[in-house]
Amino acid sequence: MNNYLIFRTDRIGDFFISSILIKSIIENDPKANIIIIASDKNYSYIKQCSYVNQVYLLKNNFFDKILLIFKLLKNNFHSIIIHDNKNRSKLISFFLLSKNKIDIKDINHLSHIDIIKEILKKFNFQFSCESLDILDYKKNLKNDEDFIQLHFDEKWMHDDYIDKYINIEPTVEELKIFIESIIKKTGKKLKITTGIKTPSVLRQINELPKNSIFEIYENLNFSELEKITLNSSLLISCHGSISHIASAIKIKQIDIIDNSYRYDRWTKHFRNYTYLHRKNFKDLSNDILNKL
């Protein structure tokens, strides 16, 4: 059995990239033992993953780092992969022995999927597109519902997101018209999910006409949000963790991105994927409706 230690001390969306690497390793080395160093933002989620054998939580303080080093020293590692490019991960890995130590910073590729392929080459492993199916263990969560998911979180609100990005914030009336138009054009139910904080414009929407079928879901944990995405027929969102969920099981998605950032670094491997650049909401909503 070969022990593979992978550092992923960042967010859930970042872990989905590592999931492709993990599945690729297991396909080439079925007896691989996968150990992940996680952060408090993704630890609970990673613990649920059937293809991860062990997870350690790294708290960002000196004592916890020393304690973790001593725990890890008990293992013999085939490979250590610093997949989060964090200095704390590099520091801990410095004290550990391994046949292979790989820091993604040393791999000069634009996209994360290309970085994964390069790591696999170092192991003389092959890449298979089946490794993109990172959620195959959750297929039993699918049901027969037919609805569209609009993930309307803080990324739609100018003051709550990156202020250099183009403002796509709608007025209450613009959002009402948009919701009605989606339902009218598709004839499908609409489920609106939010982030940690529900945008105020969404709270201000008054009751829509009786033939408008939509529901708003607030205060969901990630597993609850993921389940809705898994069962949707279309995801409309500003790029985030659930964009990776949709791609993993080939759900159609319309991804709203800003043209100032190289999102293809993260999305080159996405399937059934369409993106639109941020612009004023009236024009953006028309572009989205034209893609339905």
N, C-alpha and C positions, 0 to 999 in steps of 0.2 A: 504493500500500500504506500502510495506517495502522498506526502502532505504538501498542499499548496496553500500558502498564506497570502491573502489578498487584503490590502488596505483600502477601505472605502469609508473614510471618516467624514462624509459630507451629507448629502441629502438622498431622499428616496429615488428621485429621478436619475441621479448619478449612478445609483446602484443598478438600475435597469441596464445600463451600458455594461457594467461588470457581469451581469447575469448572462449576457451573450458570451462573454469570455469563459465563464464558469461552465456553461453548457457545452461549449466547444472543448474544453479540457476533459470533461467527463466522457464525451463521445469518443475522444481519442485515448483516454486512460480511464476505463470503467471503474477501476479500483481507487480512483483519486479520492483523497480526503480533503474536503474544502473547508478552510478556516478563514473567517472574515473578521477583520477589525472594523467595528462600526462606530458611528457617532450616536448621540442621543436622539438625533433626528430620524435615523433609519434603523436603529437597533431592533425595535419591536417588529417592524415589517420583515426584516431579514430573518428573524427568528422563526417566522412562519414558512420560510422557503424550504421545500422538501429536498432540494439538491445542495443545501448548505449543511455541513455536518456539525460545525461549531461556530459560535459567534461570541466575540469579546467586545464589551463596551469600553471605549476609550474616553474617559473624561479628561478634559484639557487642563490638567494640573500636574505639577511635578511628581507628587507622590503616586498618583495613578499610573503615570508613565513608567516609573521605576517598578511598581508592582506588576504591571503587565509584562515588562521585559523579563522578570524572573519567572513568570508563568510560562512564557513562550520559550524560554531557554530549555525547558524540559522536552521540547520537540525537536526531531530531526526533519528539516524541511528539504523537499525536492526543489521547490521554487518559492521565492518571495516576490510578489508583484505590488509595487506601489502605484495603485491605479487611481489614487486621488491627488497625487502630486502635492501632498502637504508636507511641510517641513517636519511636523511632529511624527509623521509616519516614517520619514527618512531617518529621523533620529533613532527611533525604536528599532528599525530594521538594521541599523549600523551594528548593533550589539548581537545580532542573531546570525547563526551559521546556516548557509544554504548552498546547494549546488548551483542554483541560478538566482541572481538578484536583478530584477528589472524595474527601472524607473521610467515611466512613460515620458518624462521630460526629455529623455535621451532618444526618443523615437520621433523623427521629424516627419509627421504626416498631418494633413489638415483635418481629417475626420477621425472620429473615435473608432469607427468600424475598421478603418485602415490600420489604426494602432493595434487593435485586437488581432488582426490578421498577421501583423508583423511580430507580435508576441508569440503567436502560434508557430510561426516559422522558426523562431529560436528554439522551440521544443521539437521541431520536425513534425508538427501536428498539422492536420488538414482542417480547413474551414468548410463547414457545410451550412447552407441556408436554413437547415432545420434548427440551428442554434438560435435563430431569431425568434423561435416559438418559446419564449421564456416563460409564458404563463400556461403551458399545456397542463400543468398540474391543477389549474383552477377552472378547467373547462366545465366541471360539474356545477359551476355557479351560473351557467347560462340558462335562460328560460325562454319562453316563447313570446315575450313582450315585443311590441314593435313601436319604438319611440325614438325621438331625437333628443340628445342631451346638449344643452347649452350651458357650458361652464362659465358663469359670469362672476368672476372673482375680482380682486383688487387690481388686476392687470388691465382691466377696462377703465379704471378710474385714474385720471391724470395725476392728481395730488397724492395718490396712494402707491404709485409705481415709479418707474424710472423717469424723471422729469425731462430728460433729453429725448425720450421717445415721443413719436407723434401722438398727439392727443386724440383718442378715439372715444372719449366719454360721451354717452348719449344724454339727452334730456329725458325726462319721464315720458313725454309724449312720443319721442322718437323710439324709445325702447318698447312702448306699448304697440306701436305700429309694426315694429320689427317682429315681435312675438306673434302678433296676429297674422302677419304675412307668412311666417314659417309654417304655421298650422294650416292656413288656407291653401298654401301652395302644395304641401306634402300630404295633407289629410291625416297626419300622424299626431299622436300625443307628444307634448313637449315637456321634458323634465329639466328644470333649471336648478343647477347646483351652484354653490358658492364656496368661497375659501374660508379662512379663519374668521374674517370679518365680512358680513354681508354688506355690499355697497348700498348706500342710502337711497340711490335712485331706484333700486329694486324694491326697497321697502315702501316706496311712495306710489307704486303702481296700484291703481284702484282696480276694482273688479272689471274684467274684460267681458265682452259679449258671451252669452250662455253657450254658444257653439265653440268657444275657445277652450280647448282642453289642455291645461298645463298645470304643473305642480312645482312648487319651490321647495328645495331641500336645503336646510341650513345646519350649521354646526356638526357636519359629518366628520368622522375620523377617516383616515385614508382608506381603510379597508371597506368602509361603507361607500365612499366615493368610487372606489375601484369597481365595486359590484355593479353600480349603476352604469359605469362606462362599459363594462364587460357585456352588458345586456342591451346597449344602445345599438341602433342601426347607423347612426351618424353622430359624430362628436364635433361640436363647434366650440373652439376655445382659443385663448391666447396660450402660446406654447408653455407646457409645464409637464409635471410627472405623468398626468393621465394621457398626454400625447403618446408616451411610450407604451402605455397600456393598450390604447387603440391600435397602434401599429403591431403590437405583439400578436394580436389575433385578427389582424387585417380588417379591423373596423374602419369604414370610411371616415375620414376626418378632414375638416377645414381648419387649418392652423393659422392664427393671426400672429404675424411676426413683424418686427421692425427692420427696415432695410439697412440700418446702421450696424447690424450684427450678423456674423456668419453663422446662421442657424444650421446650415448644411453640415457643419462640423458635428452636430448632434443628430441630424435627420437623414443623412445620406442613405441609411439602410431602411428607412421607413417604407411601409407598404400601404397601398390604398390611400395615398397621402396627397393632399392639395394644400397649398399655402397661399395666403393673401397678405400683402403688406398693409401696415397700419396707415389709415388716412381718416379724415373726418367721418364721423359715424354715419351720416346720411349716405355718403358714397360707399363706405365700407359695407353697410348693411345691404345695399343694392348689389354689390359684388358677391356677397355671401348668398343672397337669394338666387342669383344667376347660376351659382354652383350647385344648387340643390337638385 
